[in-house]
Amino acid sequence: MEKDLAETINLILSGRTIDCMVDKWQVTGLHGGISALYMTYQPQNSENSKYVRREGNYIISEGEEFAKYSFKHYADGKDLYFENYHREASKGFGTPSLKVVEGALEKLARLRDSRVSILFLPAGQNDTKRWLEKNSYEFVNQGEDSFYLKVIQ
């Protein structure tokens, strides 16, 4: 699945506008003033669910895994940058979903023979800071423009 996600992201980086499903992930790439990549893990809903809530366009059953990642993306030569500006996940699914995203970007780096940098802006969220540190992101202190970074080669 990560290979299929990487190939889809590669099409987006090549200038294609895409909105498709890859396994249980909806992948959308838009171009314009900002080139953006949206990745949403869309669970399968059970007919026997007792409680259902709405998350944007998705109907989520209680206890189901759910994750959203939004990135601005840009290139500088062979270096690719994915700057996260929105993320959310159901309890206990943040790290597993992040590993899928990272795995897809790692395969993308190999596919394009590039270096991929993933940046997260913590926006003062202490739980996000701890989560990123737990997942081996390095804090880059630039005052108000500080961020967490992981480089994949």
N, C-alpha and C positions, 0 to 999 in steps of 0.2 A: 504494500500500500504506500509506503514512504517513497518508493521509486516512482509510482504513478503520481503522487503529489508533487514530487520534484519535476517531473516532466510537464505537468500542468503549470506549475509556477514558472518554468522556463518559457513556456508559450506566452505567459503574461509579460515576462521580462523582454520578450521579443516584440512587444507592442500589441499583442492581441488582447481584446476585451473578452473576458471569459466569465461565465457563471455556470458551474457544473458540479455534479456530485462525484467524488472520488471515495469509494467505499461509503463510510458514514460521514464524510467531511464535505461540506459545501465550500467550494473555493470560488471566489469572485475576484477578478482583477479589473480595475478601472484606470483609465488614463485621462488626463486633463490637467488642471492646475497642479494637482498632486497625483502622483501615481500611487495607487493603493492596492493592497492585498488584504482580503478578508478571508479568514478561515474559521468555519463554525462546525463543531462536532454536533451532528444532528442525530440524536438517539432514535431508536425505534420505539414507538409507544405501544404499550400493552393494552389490549382491550379490557383487561381486568383491573386496570388502575383505578384506585379509589379517588385520587385527587389529581387534578390537572390544572396547570397554570400556563399562562401565555408569556413567552419571551420573544418579543418582536413578532416575527412571522412564524415562530415555532411553538408548538404545543408540547409541553414537557410534563411527564408524569413524575410524581413524587419519588425521589430516590434514584432517578435516572441520571446518568452522566451527561454533562452539558458543558461546553467550552466555546468561547469566542476569542479570537485574536484579530486585531486590526493593525496593519503595518503600513507606514509610508516606505516606499523603496526607491533606491536610486543607485547609480553605478558611478564609480570613478576608476576608469580604466578597467582592469580585471577584478577590482574590488567591488563587492556587492554589499549594500547596507540595507538592513530591515529595521526600521525604527518603530517600535511598538508604541501606540498611543491609546489603545484600549484593550483590556483583557478582563475576562471574568470566567469563572468555572464553578461547577457544583462542588460542594465540599468533598475533598478527597480526590478530585479529578484534575486539579491544576497541574500537578507534577506529571502524571501520566500523559496528559494532553500536550504539555510542553515538550516532553520527550519525543512525541510524534512530530511536532512542528520542527524541533531541532534535527531529528533524523531526516526529514524531508529536505531541510536546508543543507544538511551535510551531503546528501546525495546530489543536490543541485550544485554544490561547490565542485564535486568531482565531475559532474556532467559538463559543466562550463569551464573546468580547470581554473576556478576562481577562488578567491578568499571571501568568505561570507562573515559579516559582522552583524550580530543581533544586539540591538540596543533597547533597553527598557528605561523609561523615565519613571522613577518611583513616586513622584508627586506627593512626597511627605507621608506615604502610606507605609507604616512600620511593618505590617504583616507582609506586604509586597517585598520590602527590603529583605526581610528574613528569608522569604521564599526564594528570592533570587540568589542570595548568598548560599543557601542550602543547595541550590542547583548549579553551583560553581560559576556564577557571574561575578566579574570583577567590578568593584566600584571605581568609577573615574570621577574624581572630584574636580569640578570646574565651577565652583561657586553655585550660582543659581541654575546653571546649565549642567549640573551633575547628572550622571546616568550610570546604569549597570551595563556591562559589555561581556559578550562571549564571542570569540573569534573561532571560526571553523575553517580549516584548510583542507 
